[in-house]
Amino acid sequence: RLLLKVAQGEFARTLAFSPDGHYLIVGTSIGFADTKSLTIFELDYGGGVLALRGLSSQSTITAISHDGRFLAALAHNWEVAIWDLAHKRLQHLFQAPEGILADNAALAFSLDDQRLAFATSARAVLWNRESGRMEDSWNLPRGLVQRMCFDETNCLIHFQWDRNPGSRSGVCCLRQLLPGGRTNELWREQPFKGRVLEAALASETKLVVALGEESPNNDSKSILA
């Protein structure tokens, strides 16, 4: 049954639920104008809670902390914001490394919510959520379809489709992003002859699901788990 229906601009750019399922984050814009916003809805009561401001471009990727107190969002101009939801204020605004496309990026809070990780093509960074200081960074191969999470030991795990320049083919790769800019490759495979279109990474990193093209001609698609 329908639980909530809201009129939010012309385009809904991003949607995310809090871990407890009580809040819905909606990022919207009106056409191609500069009018954009992030709005949080409390689903228990069906009413808007607050609008978050601070980004100067429309948002595309969001992440919410495990305790539900903080929200992070990436904008199309590569700004990353963290809001303190309990106090309804902007906590930090970062300029993230630029990748190929802003909708091919990933954000993830650590298990203790003390750090925020960001990744896009060729680069990943880790910020301290309290101080805003960058704690680590990694150089990575160019690619698309980035996904990240922290495993049960609070180690940062990164998935990406490492794409060959000028080609529709590439390799799926799962990496540990270790302190000091080091990486450890956990898995590498070319499951599709065409493009990888979407992927999901389970929080315990025991399962990776990818949707891709079975041939470079985009004839058919399949899902690999």
C-alpha positions, 0 to 999 in steps of 0.5 A: 500500500502507498505510505507516502506521496510527496511533490518534490520538484521536477527531478528526484536525484537521490533517495536513501533510507536511514538504517532503522527505516524511519527516515527517507532522504530525497534530493531534488532539483527543478529542471536544469535550474540552480534550485535544489534541496535535500529533504528528510521525511520521518516516515512514522508520521509522514511529514517533512522534518527538515531541509538541509542546505550547504551544497552548491549543486544538486546531490547525486549520492547519499549515505547515512550513519549507522546511528542515524545521526549524520547524513553525507551527500555528494554533489555534481560539482564534487562537493561532499557535505556532512550534516549533523541531523540531531542539531540540524546543521552542516558539520563539514563541506569537503572538495572531493577528488573529481572522477568521470561522473558524479553518479559513479562514486561511493560514500560510506561511514565506518562502523563507529561512524567516526570516519567517512570514505569517498571513492570515484574513478582513480581516487579514494579518500578517508575523512575524520568525521569529527575534525574534518581532517583527511586521514588517508588517500588511495590512488586507484585504476580508472573505472566506474560503478564504485561501491564501498563498505566497512567490514566487521573489522572496520577495514574499508572494502572497495568494489569497482569496474576497472574499465579499459580506456576507450573500451566497453570491456573491463574487469570487476575488482574487489580491494581492501583499502589499507592504511598508508595508501596501500591496497590489497586485491581480494578478487578480480574477474571479468564476468561480462564481455560488455559493460557493468551497469550496476553493483551492490556490495553487502555490508559484511563483504561476503556477497557482491552482486553485479548487473552487466551486458553479456556482449559488447553489442548490448544484446542481453544482460545478466546478473552475477552474484 
